Amino acid sequence: MLKGLFPKGGDHSKEGLGGMIVRYGGVVEDELSLDTDYLIVGVIDEKDVTDPSLAARAAIAEGAKAYEDARHYYVTVLTIDKFFKYMNRVGTTVAP
């Protein structure tokens, strides 16, 4: 599951990360559940963004809620950087 504000375009975008997960056999879900293994979060605090738009604020709020829910369900939460470190540690090349 991917929630929060992600950069536009590239490997660190929501679409780029989702595509990478699918290419390596994972599934990207839209909703958090007890079956969710990982939540990858982008920006989840407005103070980390200069002058966020309404859409950005909505994505940040959605990410913050998913983060709290994930903690409640004991779902592992990864930042983008931790996700890439995890992919490298398990021997998976992150480039397509």
C-alpha positions, 0 to 999 in steps of 0.5 A: 500500500502506498499513501502520502504525498509522493514526487511526480514522475520517476522511480520515487513517484507513487506510480514508479514505486507501485510498478516496481512492486508489481514487477517483482511479484507484489500487489499494491492495494488501495485500502489498509487491512489486516492482510497488508504486509507493508505501507510505504509512506511519502510525505505525511506531515504538511510542515515538510512541504512548502505551500502545499496545494489542496490535492497535496494536503489531501494526500498528506492527510490520507497518508497520515491516517494510513500511518496511524491505522498501520500502527494499529494493525501492526503493519510494517511502515517503510519510508521511500528510502527504507523501501529502496534499502530493503529492496537492495538488501534482499538482493533485488535490483530496483532498476527496471 
